[in-house]
Amino acid sequence: MLIGELSRRTGVSERLLRYYERVELIRSERLPNGYRDYAPETVETVRRIRALLAAGLSTRIIRRILPCASGEGMLRPCPGVLDSLRDQLTVLDQRAADLAEARELLRQTIAATENATAP
């Protein structure tokens, strides 16, 4: 399948698909005319990539995890995968805590400002 078709089937821009290929998340064969030709299963691979990116994983981590993907969001046991996922969860937990703290500080600032300007 050509890159335009892959883009239509996944909703991912051709530019982003070329990036995924450059960072070795997907691969294509080159046709004699130089066009990229993707295997049909690349559609599912791109969907997995999008889901893993949405979960906050970097393309570097995704490149390690993709060979372990077995469908339905499940991963086969591969060396280091669980450690990578746990590390990412720790990062997300810290971000969530930092955001909660910033949110509370903003609420307090708003309340203090409203109280100071009240008649």
The 8 nearest C-alpha neighbors of each residue, nearest first, counted from 0:
[[1, 37, 36, 4, 38, 5, 2, 39],
 [0, 2, 36, 4, 3, 35, 37, 5],
 [1, 3, 5, 4, 6, 13, 35, 0],
 [4, 2, 6, 5, 1, 7, 13, 0],
 [3, 5, 7, 6, 2, 1, 8, 0],
 [6, 4, 2, 8, 3, 7, 9, 1],
 [5, 7, 11, 3, 4, 9, 10, 12],
 [8, 6, 4, 10, 5, 9, 3, 11],
 [9, 7, 5, 6, 10, 4, 42, 11],
 [10, 8, 6, 11, 7, 5, 42, 46],
 [9, 11, 7, 6, 8, 12, 5, 13],
 [12, 10, 6, 9, 15, 13, 16, 7],
 [13, 11, 15, 14, 6, 16, 10, 7],
 [12, 14, 16, 15, 6, 17, 2, 11],
 [13, 15, 17, 12, 16, 18, 11, 19],
 [14, 16, 18, 12, 17, 13, 19, 11],
 [15, 17, 13, 19, 18, 14, 20, 12],
 [18, 16, 20, 14, 15, 19, 21, 13],
 [17, 19, 15, 21, 20, 16, 22, 14],
 [20, 18, 16, 24, 22, 17, 21, 25],
 [19, 21, 25, 23, 17, 18, 26, 22],
 [20, 22, 18, 23, 19, 17, 24, 25],
 [23, 21, 19, 20, 24, 18, 58, 62],
 [24, 22, 20, 21, 25, 19, 26, 62],
 [23, 25, 19, 62, 20, 22, 26, 61],
 [26, 24, 20, 23, 19, 41, 27, 44],
 [27, 25, 20, 23, 24, 37, 28, 41],
 [28, 26, 37, 36, 35, 29, 25, 38],
 [27, 29, 36, 35, 30, 37, 26, 34],
 [28, 30, 35, 33, 34, 36, 27, 31],
 [29, 31, 33, 34, 32, 35, 28, 36],
 [32, 30, 33, 29, 34, 35, 28, 36],
 [31, 33, 30, 34, 29, 35, 36, 28],
 [34, 32, 30, 29, 31, 35, 28, 36],
 [35, 33, 30, 29, 32, 36, 1, 31],
 [34, 36, 29, 27, 28, 1, 2, 30],
 [35, 37, 1, 28, 0, 27, 29, 34],
 [38, 36, 27, 0, 1, 41, 39, 35],
 [37, 39, 40, 41, 0, 36, 27, 42],
 [40, 38, 41, 42, 37, 0, 43, 5],
 [41, 39, 42, 38, 43, 44, 37, 45],
 [42, 40, 44, 39, 43, 38, 45, 37],
 [41, 43, 40, 45, 44, 39, 9, 46],
 [44, 42, 46, 41, 45, 40, 47, 39],
 [43, 45, 41, 47, 46, 42, 48, 40],
 [46, 44, 48, 42, 47, 43, 41, 49],
 [45, 47, 43, 49, 44, 48, 50, 42],
 [48, 46, 44, 50, 45, 49, 51, 43],
 [47, 49, 45, 51, 46, 50, 52, 44],
 [48, 50, 52, 46, 47, 51, 53, 45],
 [51, 49, 53, 47, 52, 48, 46, 54],
 [52, 50, 54, 48, 53, 49, 56, 47],
 [51, 53, 56, 49, 55, 54, 50, 48],
 [54, 52, 50, 55, 51, 49, 56, 48],
 [55, 53, 51, 52, 56, 50, 49, 87],
 [54, 56, 52, 53, 57, 51, 87, 91],
 [57, 55, 52, 51, 54, 60, 61, 58],
 [56, 58, 59, 60, 61, 52, 55, 51],
 [57, 59, 61, 60, 62, 56, 52, 22],
 [60, 58, 57, 62, 61, 63, 56, 22],
 [61, 59, 63, 57, 62, 58, 56, 64],
 [60, 62, 58, 64, 63, 59, 65, 57],
 [61, 63, 59, 60, 64, 24, 65, 58],
 [64, 62, 60, 61, 65, 66, 59, 80],
 [63, 65, 61, 67, 62, 66, 80, 60],
 [66, 64, 68, 67, 62, 61, 63, 24],
 [65, 67, 64, 68, 63, 62, 69, 77],
 [66, 68, 75, 74, 65, 64, 77, 69],
 [69, 67, 74, 65, 66, 70, 73, 75],
 [68, 70, 74, 73, 67, 75, 71, 72],
 [71, 69, 72, 73, 68, 74, 47, 43],
 [70, 72, 73, 69, 68, 74, 47, 43],
 [73, 71, 70, 74, 68, 69, 47, 50],
 [72, 74, 71, 70, 69, 68, 75, 67],
 [75, 73, 68, 67, 69, 76, 72, 70],
 [74, 76, 67, 77, 68, 69, 73, 66],
 [75, 77, 74, 78, 67, 80, 81, 79],
 [76, 78, 80, 75, 67, 79, 81, 64],
 [79, 77, 80, 76, 81, 82, 63, 67],
 [78, 80, 82, 81, 83, 77, 63, 76],
 [81, 79, 83, 82, 78, 77, 64, 84],
 [80, 82, 84, 83, 79, 85, 78, 76],
 [81, 83, 85, 79, 80, 84, 86, 78],
 [84, 82, 86, 80, 81, 85, 79, 87],
 [83, 85, 81, 87, 86, 82, 88, 80],
 [84, 86, 88, 82, 87, 83, 81, 89],
 [87, 85, 83, 89, 84, 88, 82, 90],
 [86, 88, 90, 84, 89, 85, 91, 83],
 [87, 89, 85, 91, 90, 86, 92, 84],
 [88, 90, 92, 86, 87, 91, 93, 85],
 [89, 91, 87, 93, 88, 92, 94, 86],
 [92, 90, 94, 88, 93, 89, 95, 87],
 [91, 93, 89, 95, 94, 90, 88, 96],
 [94, 92, 96, 90, 95, 91, 97, 89],
 [95, 93, 91, 97, 96, 92, 98, 90],
 [94, 96, 92, 98, 93, 97, 91, 99],
 [95, 97, 93, 99, 94, 98, 100, 92],
 [98, 96, 94, 100, 95, 99, 93, 101],
 [97, 99, 101, 95, 100, 96, 102, 94],
 [100, 98, 102, 96, 97, 101, 95, 103],
 [99, 101, 97, 103, 98, 102, 96, 104],
 [102, 100, 98, 104, 103, 99, 105, 97],
 [103, 101, 99, 105, 100, 104, 98, 106],
 [102, 104, 106, 100, 105, 101, 99, 107],
 [105, 103, 101, 107, 106, 102, 108, 100],
 [104, 106, 108, 102, 103, 107, 109, 101],
 [107, 105, 103, 109, 108, 104, 110, 102],
 [106, 108, 110, 104, 105, 109, 111, 103],
 [107, 109, 105, 111, 106, 110, 112, 104],
 [108, 110, 112, 106, 107, 111, 113, 105],
 [111, 109, 107, 113, 112, 108, 114, 106],
 [112, 110, 108, 114, 113, 109, 107, 115],
 [113, 111, 115, 109, 114, 110, 108, 116],
 [112, 114, 110, 116, 111, 115, 109, 117],
 [115, 113, 111, 117, 112, 116, 110, 109],
 [116, 114, 112, 113, 117, 111, 118, 110],
 [115, 117, 113, 114, 112, 118, 111, 110],
 [116, 118, 114, 115, 113, 112, 111, 110],
 [117, 116, 115, 114, 113, 112, 111, 110]]
